[in-house]
Amino acid sequence: MNQIALPFQWPVADGDEDFLLSAANREAFEHFKSWSTWPVMATLLTGPRKSGRSLLGRIFVRKTGGRLFDNAEDHQEEDLFHAWNDAQAHRKPLLIVADAVPPRWNVQLPDLRSRLAATPQIAIGPPDDALLGALILKLLGDRGVAALPEIAEFLVPRIERSYVGVLKVVDALDRAILSHHKRLTVPVAKRALIEARLIRRAKYR
């Protein structure tokens, strides 16, 4: 994520500890734990952008020696078709991450369409309260911003309930701390998010 005060790329989270488990993603997590018993050696994973689906995919293929097609809609369909066949032939799992399942994902290659139709589908859901709060604290911590649980308790009922919304909030708080050299408190968070138009004054009450 690009920052205004310090314009550089934050490193991509890639460890097991970076994937926060909650009711929103537990079904997907449990599905991947039992990959060796899959009748079809592939899964199509969907979910909102920034929901941790790519992170879960990277962890999964690292542990299993499988293959990941992230943002699968952007790949050549023939490549995905051959990868699906190879996964079945060699019993190495294939994880396909996409925004949506067919027919919303418009697949042109008939042979690939038929294989995706036979592929189990699993989804990460919208974030629940527990995951929203944990994500706020973790992402702030990843950027070196110390935040007490009371920050998350204040923010969770007031911000946009989405993974992208959490990133916008963390960006705004990070910029405020970097720009003003202040410790992150609830009043500082309130002011920063009002200025960023991420919460309204009426939501203070």
C-alpha positions as CSV (number, residue, x, y, z in Angstrom):
1,M,0.0,0.0,0.0
2,N,1.5,3.4,-1.0
3,Q,1.9,5.9,1.8
4,I,1.9,9.7,1.5
5,A,4.3,10.5,4.2
6,L,6.7,7.6,3.4
7,P,6.2,6.5,-0.2
8,F,7.4,2.9,-0.3
9,Q,5.8,-0.6,-0.7
10,W,5.0,-2.4,2.5
11,P,6.2,-6.1,2.4
12,V,3.6,-8.7,1.5
13,A,2.4,-10.7,4.5
14,D,3.2,-14.4,3.9
15,G,3.4,-16.3,7.2
16,D,0.8,-18.6,8.8
17,E,0.5,-16.0,11.6
18,D,-0.6,-13.4,9.1
19,F,-3.8,-15.2,8.3
20,L,-6.4,-14.3,11.0
21,L,-9.0,-17.0,11.5
22,S,-12.7,-16.2,12.1
23,A,-16.2,-17.3,11.2
24,A,-15.7,-15.4,7.9
25,N,-13.0,-17.7,6.6
26,R,-13.1,-20.8,8.8
27,E,-14.9,-23.0,6.3
28,A,-12.3,-22.3,3.6
29,F,-9.5,-22.9,6.1
30,E,-10.9,-26.3,7.2
31,H,-11.5,-27.3,3.6
32,F,-7.8,-26.7,2.8
33,K,-6.7,-28.7,5.8
34,S,-8.3,-31.8,4.3
35,W,-6.9,-31.4,0.8
36,S,-5.4,-34.9,0.7
37,T,-8.9,-36.4,0.7
38,W,-10.3,-34.2,-2.1
39,P,-11.9,-36.3,-4.9
40,V,-11.0,-33.6,-7.4
41,M,-7.5,-32.3,-6.8
42,A,-8.5,-28.6,-7.2
43,T,-10.5,-25.9,-5.5
44,L,-11.9,-22.6,-6.7
45,L,-11.6,-20.0,-4.0
46,T,-13.6,-16.8,-4.1
47,G,-14.1,-13.9,-1.8
48,P,-13.8,-10.1,-1.5
49,R,-10.6,-8.4,-2.6
50,K,-8.2,-8.0,0.3
51,S,-9.9,-10.8,2.3
52,G,-6.8,-12.8,2.7
53,R,-7.6,-15.2,-0.1
54,S,-4.2,-14.7,-1.8
55,L,-2.4,-15.1,1.5
56,L,-4.3,-18.3,2.3
57,G,-3.4,-19.6,-1.2
58,R,0.3,-18.9,-0.7
59,I,0.3,-20.6,2.6
60,F,-1.5,-23.6,1.2
61,V,0.8,-24.2,-1.8
62,R,3.8,-23.8,0.4
63,K,2.6,-26.5,2.7
64,T,1.4,-28.9,0.1
65,G,3.7,-28.3,-2.9
66,G,0.6,-27.5,-5.0
67,R,0.1,-24.7,-7.5
68,L,-1.7,-21.4,-7.2
69,F,-3.5,-19.4,-9.9
70,D,-4.2,-16.1,-8.2
71,N,-6.5,-13.7,-10.0
72,A,-7.3,-16.6,-12.3
73,E,-9.4,-14.5,-14.6
74,D,-6.2,-12.7,-15.7
75,H,-4.4,-15.9,-16.8
76,Q,-4.5,-17.6,-20.1
77,E,-7.3,-20.1,-20.1
78,E,-5.2,-22.8,-21.8
79,D,-2.6,-22.5,-19.0
80,L,-5.3,-23.0,-16.4
81,F,-6.8,-25.9,-18.3
82,H,-3.4,-27.7,-18.5
83,A,-2.7,-27.0,-14.8
84,W,-6.0,-28.6,-13.9
85,N,-5.2,-31.7,-15.8
86,D,-1.7,-31.9,-14.3
87,A,-3.1,-31.6,-10.8
88,Q,-5.3,-34.6,-11.4
89,A,-2.6,-36.6,-13.1
90,H,0.1,-36.0,-10.3
91,R,-2.3,-35.6,-7.3
92,K,-0.8,-32.2,-6.6
93,P,-3.5,-29.7,-5.5
94,L,-4.4,-26.8,-7.6
95,L,-5.9,-23.7,-6.0
96,I,-7.7,-21.2,-8.3
97,V,-8.4,-17.8,-6.8
98,A,-11.0,-15.7,-8.6
99,D,-13.5,-12.9,-8.0
100,A,-16.4,-15.0,-9.0
101,V,-17.4,-18.5,-10.1
102,P,-18.7,-19.2,-13.6
103,P,-21.0,-18.1,-15.2
104,R,-20.1,-14.7,-13.6
105,W,-16.5,-15.5,-14.6
106,N,-17.0,-15.7,-18.3
107,V,-14.8,-18.7,-19.4
108,Q,-14.5,-19.0,-23.1
109,L,-12.7,-22.4,-23.4
110,P,-15.3,-25.2,-23.3
111,D,-12.9,-27.8,-21.8
112,L,-12.0,-25.4,-19.0
113,R,-15.6,-24.6,-18.3
114,S,-16.4,-28.3,-17.9
115,R,-13.5,-28.8,-15.5
116,L,-14.4,-25.8,-13.4
117,A,-17.9,-27.1,-13.2
118,A,-16.5,-30.2,-11.6
119,T,-14.2,-28.3,-9.2
120,P,-15.3,-27.8,-5.6
121,Q,-16.0,-24.1,-4.7
122,I,-15.3,-22.4,-1.4
123,A,-15.7,-18.8,-0.4
124,I,-14.4,-16.3,2.1
125,G,-17.2,-14.2,3.5
126,P,-17.4,-10.6,4.5
127,P,-15.6,-9.7,7.8
128,D,-17.3,-10.2,11.1
129,D,-16.8,-7.9,14.1
130,A,-14.0,-10.1,15.5
131,L,-12.1,-10.2,12.3
132,L,-12.5,-6.4,11.6
133,G,-11.0,-5.6,15.0
134,A,-8.2,-8.1,14.7
135,L,-7.3,-6.9,11.2
136,I,-7.2,-3.3,12.3
137,L,-4.8,-4.0,15.2
138,K,-2.6,-6.4,13.1
139,L,-2.3,-4.1,10.1
140,L,-1.4,-1.2,12.3
141,G,1.1,-3.3,14.2
142,D,2.6,-4.4,10.8
143,R,3.3,-0.7,10.2
144,G,4.9,-0.1,13.6
145,V,1.8,1.7,15.0
146,A,1.0,0.7,18.5
147,A,-2.7,0.4,19.0
148,L,-4.6,-0.6,22.1
149,P,-7.8,-2.8,21.8
150,E,-9.9,0.3,22.6
151,I,-9.0,1.6,19.2
152,A,-10.5,-1.4,17.5
153,E,-13.5,-1.3,19.8
154,F,-14.2,2.3,18.8
155,L,-13.6,1.8,15.1
156,V,-15.5,-1.5,14.4
157,P,-19.0,-0.2,14.7
158,R,-18.2,3.0,12.8
159,I,-16.3,2.1,9.7
160,E,-17.2,0.5,6.4
161,R,-17.7,-3.2,6.9
162,S,-15.3,-4.5,4.3
163,Y,-11.7,-5.6,3.9
164,V,-11.0,-2.7,1.6
165,G,-12.6,-0.4,4.2
166,V,-10.2,-1.6,6.9
167,L,-7.2,-0.9,4.6
168,K,-8.5,2.7,4.0
169,V,-8.9,3.2,7.7
170,V,-5.4,1.9,8.5
171,D,-3.9,4.0,5.7
172,A,-5.6,7.1,7.1
173,L,-4.4,6.4,10.7
174,D,-0.9,5.6,9.6
175,R,-0.7,8.9,7.7
176,A,-2.0,10.8,10.7
177,I,0.6,9.3,13.0
178,L,3.5,9.8,10.5
179,S,2.4,13.4,9.7
180,H,1.8,14.6,13.2
181,H,4.1,12.4,15.2
182,K,1.4,11.6,17.7
183,R,0.5,8.4,19.6
184,L,-2.6,6.7,18.3
185,T,-5.5,7.3,20.7
186,V,-9.2,7.3,20.2
187,P,-9.4,11.1,19.8
188,V,-6.6,11.1,17.3
189,A,-8.3,8.3,15.4
190,K,-11.6,10.2,15.4
191,R,-10.0,13.3,14.0
192,A,-8.0,11.5,11.4
193,L,-11.0,9.5,10.0
194,I,-13.3,12.5,10.0
195,E,-10.6,14.4,7.9
196,A,-10.3,11.4,5.6
197,R,-14.2,11.3,5.4
198,L,-14.2,7.7,6.5
199,I,-16.5,8.3,9.4
200,R,-19.1,11.0,10.2
201,R,-19.3,13.2,13.2
202,A,-22.7,11.7,14.1
203,K,-21.1,8.3,14.4
204,Y,-19.1,9.4,17.4
205,R,-22.2,9.1,19.7
